[in-house]
Amino acid sequence: MPQPPDSPCGSVIERAIESLNDADWYRLRQVARILAWKVPTMDGEELLFEALERTLDDRRRWNRAAVEFVGHLIGVMRSIASHEASRRGLDTVGLTSSMDLIAPENPESSLSAEEQIRRLRAHFGERSDGEALQVLDAMELGCDGATIRAQLDITQTQLETIVRRIRRAALRVLPH
């Protein structure tokens, strides 16, 4: 039986927030910074907490069967930033997947770009590879190399090393 939101156990959302670890918070803040950079009228922390607020007050619903909580919050932040950019008339690059940079489109593969990203995230999450997760997040948000380097404060060589690691994992993890 589901617990009411004000029960001692708290709501499902409150428990999900409480269960976020340091790596999850770091990833969420990095994505928020990247999205806020694409929409300069927004602050990253403000964006993250707006996503949390909208989820807590049920304006945005988390489909636990379809996406993990961090992924849900990233999607909410993406939506908020996109809406804000449109509302303010800012020209922004579409927030689309850049999977073709990692694993070129294989017409025989039935995996969507979203599924490929999900599998790669799971792979790097199991290995606690935060760098690869951050680069995947930035690529999925449509960021180019210069933006990724600036936002993650890494060199071109570091970025190339991480992308090579992602590509090697894609060859092992994704169907050919």
C-alpha positions, 0 to 999 in steps of 0.5 A, spaced: 500 500 500 502 506 498 504 511 503 501 518 503 506 524 502 506 526 509 507 519 512 513 518 516 516 514 511 516 520 506 513 520 499 517 515 493 520 522 490 523 524 497 526 517 498 529 517 491 532 524 493 534 522 500 538 516 496 542 520 491 549 519 493 555 524 492 556 522 485 549 523 483 549 530 486 555 531 482 552 529 475 546 533 476 550 539 478 554 538 472 548 537 467 545 543 470 551 547 469 551 545 462 544 546 460 544 553 464 550 555 460 546 554 453 541 558 456 545 564 460 539 567 463 538 561 468 543 559 473 545 551 474 543 550 481 536 554 480 535 549 474 536 543 478 532 545 484 526 547 479 526 540 477 526 537 484 520 542 486 516 540 479 517 533 481 516 533 488 509 537 487 507 532 482 507 537 476 512 532 473 511 525 474 517 520 474 516 514 471 520 509 475 519 503 470 522 507 464 527 511 467 532 512 473 531 518 478 537 521 476 535 521 468 528 523 470 531 529 473 536 531 467 530 530 462 526 535 467 532 540 467 532 539 459 525 541 458 525 547 463 531 549 459 528 548 452 522 552 454 526 557 457 530 558 451 524 558 447 520 563 451 526 568 451 527 567 444 534 565 444 537 561 439 540 554 442 542 548 439 537 542 439 538 538 445 539 532 441 543 525 442 550 526 439 551 518 438 553 518 431 560 521 434 560 515 438 557 509 434 556 511 427 548 509 425 548 502 424 541 501 419 541 494 422 541 495 429 534 496 432 537 500 438 535 507 438 540 513 440 536 513 447 537 506 448 544 506 446 546 512 451 542 508 457 546 502 455 553 506 455 551 510 462 549 503 465 556 500 463 560 507 466 555 507 472 557 500 474 565 502 473 564 509 477 567 512 471 564 519 472 568 522 467 565 518 461 558 519 464 559 527 464 561 527 457 555 522 455 551 527 458 554 533 455 554 530 448 546 528 449 545 535 450 548 537 444 554 540 446 560 540 442 567 539 444 569 546 446 563 547 450 564 540 454 572 542 455 570 549 458 564 546 462 568 540 465 574 544 465 578 539 461 584 539 456 583 537 449 587 531 450 583 529 456 577 529 452 579 525 446 582 520 451 575 520 455 571 519 448 576 514 446 574 510 452 566 511 450 567 509 443 571 502 445 565 501 450 560 502 445 564 497 441 563 492 446 556 494 449 552 496 443 550 491 438 554 491 431 
